[in-house]
Amino acid sequence: MAKEYYIKNMVCDRCIKVVRNELNASGVNTLEVVLGRVIIDTEDEISDEQKLNQVLVENGFILISSPESILSEAVKIELINLLENLPIKIEGTLSNLLSAHLNSDYSKISKIFSITEKITIEKYFIKLKIEKVKELVQSQEYNFTEISQLLDYNNMNYLSRQFKNETGMSLTEYKGLNENFRNSLDQII
């Protein structure tokens, strides 16, 4: 019987690979592993769920079951995916995009996210974008203006002010550090 489980803190392709490999090594028959979700084919639901939980805990993930937590995690995954394909292309507003992708009213999505995560969706998205800025600065592939355009900022000055507000340093100061001061995406809040 196929059973679907939702997982908190899966933020990248490596997370998918770790969960898939660890579950398979534990003898759990995985049918699908994507960001935030796994589907297993189970004969012994209790045993497989215990193995799943053990794999998740050992690797820094959390099994979630409440509809509110599942929705909040879905918001995070949508926003993380949005930053994977640069330049960011949002037709309309972020709220319209999330409503359409999550098949729910934005006011409901926003309220649940704010309650469960203790941060607004907009503030969370800014934090994600700042981490992406750090990644792009470290890659040395783009200048600051190009980075601002890739991340859909109206201008470089707006990006620069937002970066300073979030990190306490200017883009130039950060670039001059030549060190990785990025936060893991599963730790952003």
LINJOQUI-V104352 format. One line per field, one symbol per residue. ss: DSSP state (@ for helix, = for strand, . for the rest). psi: psi as a letter, one per 20 degrees, with the letter a starting at -180 (. if undefined). A space follows every 50 residues. Layout:
# LINJOQUI-V104352
ss=???
psi=???
This chain:
# LINJOQUI-V104352
ss=.=======....@@@@@@@@@@@@@...======..=====...@@@@@@ @@@@@@@@...===..@@@@@@@@@@@@@@@@@@.........@@@@@@@ @@...@@@@@@@@@@@@...@@@@@@@@@@@@@@@@@@@....@@@@@@@ .....@@@@@@@@@@@@...@@@@@@@.......@@@..
psi=ppppqqpqjoirhhggggggghgghijpnphporpjqqpqophnggghhg ggggggghjjrppqiqhghggghhgggghghhihnqqpooobrhgggggg hjlqphhgggggghghikqqgghghggghhhhggghghhkhqrhghghgh jkqhrhhggggggghhhjqrgggghihkqokqqphijp.
